[in-house]
Amino acid sequence: MTGEEKFGWQLALVDALPVAFFGAGAAIVGVKLGSALFSCGALVCVAAGLGKVLWKLLIALADRDVKVLGAQLRYLMPLGFVLMIAGAMTAERSAAAALLGAATRLPAAAFFALCVLGMCAMVVCAKRFDRYDVRGNWIEQGINACAQGCFLLGALFL
């Protein structure tokens, strides 16, 4: 990556917003669910997000492309989500039922629905943009920040 194509540190910081929003929301859900497995999965997802932030920072500030940091997200994120789902499915039934009930009532349900729409848009971005496309990354991270902000807001209303 050279010149105008290079990620800026500003993009890396914007990329950190959805990681922070998701981490905070997942922490709230994890505490309410009382599942260590769910929390471990959330930590894997947060670590994957931070790895991508570090990748962009290294490109922006040191002109160094550590390819494993750019590629790890596609492996660690699904692993984290599988652990989170397993944690939710094996959590104490009353805690899971209470959480599901709260998540399907307004306003939490509206925020979670917006989050899901944002994640669908992220799939479109992943198919459309190359991971080195700076413009595509700005679009993707704007959508991701909004989606994860909605996830956090939904979690706050649980």
C-alpha positions in Angstrom: 0.0 0.0 0.0 1.4 3.4 -0.9 0.5 7.0 -0.8 -3.3 7.7 -0.9 -4.1 4.0 -0.6 -2.6 3.7 2.8 -4.8 3.4 5.9 -4.5 6.4 8.2 -4.4 6.3 12.0 -7.8 7.9 12.0 -9.3 4.9 10.3 -7.7 2.6 12.8 -9.2 4.6 15.7 -12.7 4.5 14.0 -12.2 0.8 13.6 -11.7 0.6 17.4 -15.2 2.1 18.1 -17.2 -1.0 17.1 -14.8 -3.2 19.1 -15.4 -1.1 22.2 -19.2 -1.0 21.7 -19.4 -4.7 21.1 -17.1 -5.5 24.1 -19.2 -3.3 26.4 -22.5 -4.8 25.1 -21.2 -8.3 25.3 -19.9 -7.8 28.9 -23.4 -6.6 29.9 -25.0 -9.7 28.2 -22.4 -12.0 29.7 -23.0 -10.8 33.2 -26.8 -11.1 32.8 -26.4 -14.6 31.3 -23.9 -15.7 33.8 -22.0 -17.8 31.3 -18.2 -18.1 31.3 -18.3 -19.7 27.9 -20.3 -16.8 26.4 -17.8 -14.4 28.0 -14.8 -16.3 26.6 -16.4 -16.2 23.1 -16.9 -12.4 23.5 -13.3 -12.0 24.5 -12.2 -13.9 21.4 -14.3 -11.6 19.3 -12.9 -8.5 21.0 -9.3 -9.8 20.6 -10.0 -10.4 16.8 -11.3 -6.8 16.5 -8.3 -5.4 18.3 -6.0 -7.4 16.0 -7.6 -5.7 13.0 -7.2 -2.3 14.7 -3.5 -3.1 15.3 -3.1 -4.2 11.7 -4.4 -0.9 10.5 -2.3 1.1 13.0 0.9 -0.8 11.9 0.1 0.0 8.2 -0.7 3.7 9.0 2.2 4.4 11.4 5.0 2.0 10.5 4.1 1.2 6.9 4.2 -2.5 7.9 1.6 -5.0 6.7 1.4 -7.9 9.2 -0.8 -10.0 7.0 -1.8 -12.4 9.8 -3.4 -9.5 11.7 -5.4 -8.6 8.7 -6.6 -12.1 8.0 -7.2 -13.5 11.5 -10.6 -11.8 11.8 -12.2 -14.3 9.4 -11.1 -17.2 11.7 -11.3 -15.8 15.2 -14.6 -13.9 14.9 -16.6 -17.0 13.9 -14.9 -19.0 16.6 -15.9 -16.3 19.2 -19.5 -16.3 18.0 -19.7 -20.1 18.1 -18.5 -20.0 21.7 -21.0 -17.2 22.5 -23.9 -19.2 21.1 -22.7 -22.3 22.9 -22.5 -20.3 26.1 -26.0 -18.9 25.6 -27.4 -22.4 24.9 -25.8 -23.9 27.9 -26.5 -21.1 30.4 -29.0 -21.5 33.2 -32.4 -21.8 31.6 -34.0 -19.1 33.7 -31.3 -16.5 33.0 -31.4 -17.3 29.3 -35.2 -17.1 29.2 -35.2 -13.7 31.1 -32.6 -12.3 28.7 -34.4 -13.5 25.6 -37.7 -12.0 27.0 -36.0 -8.7 27.6 -34.3 -8.7 24.2 -37.6 -9.1 22.4 -39.3 -6.1 24.1 -38.9 -2.5 23.0 -36.7 -0.6 23.0 -34.0 -3.3 23.2 -35.6 -5.3 20.3 -35.5 -2.2 18.0 -31.8 -1.7 18.7 -31.0 -5.4 18.2 -32.9 -5.4 14.9 -30.9 -2.4 13.7 -27.7 -4.2 14.7 -28.8 -7.2 12.6 -29.5 -5.0 9.7 -26.1 -3.4 10.1 -24.4 -6.9 10.2 -26.3 -7.8 6.9 -24.8 -4.6 5.4 -21.4 -5.7 6.6 -21.7 -8.9 4.7 -22.4 -6.9 1.5 -19.4 -4.8 2.3 -17.2 -7.9 2.8 -18.3 -9.2 -0.6 -17.9 -5.8 -2.4 -14.7 -4.3 -0.9 -11.2 -5.6 -0.7 -9.7 -5.5 2.8 -7.1 -3.0 1.6 -9.7 -0.6 0.0 -9.5 2.5 2.1 -12.8 4.0 1.0 -14.5 0.6 1.5 -13.0 0.4 5.0 -14.4 3.8 5.9 -17.9 2.8 4.7 -17.6 -0.6 6.4 -16.4 0.8 9.7 -19.1 3.5 9.7 -21.8 0.8 9.3 -20.0 -1.4 11.9 -19.8 1.4 14.5 -23.5 2.2 14.1 -24.4 -1.5 14.3 -22.3 -2.2 17.3 -23.5 1.0 18.9 -27.1 -0.4 18.5 -26.0 -3.7 20.1 -24.6 -1.8 23.1 -27.8 0.3 23.4 -29.9 -2.9 23.1 -27.8 -4.5 25.9 -28.2 -1.4 28.1 -32.0 -1.8 27.8 -32.0 -5.5 28.9 
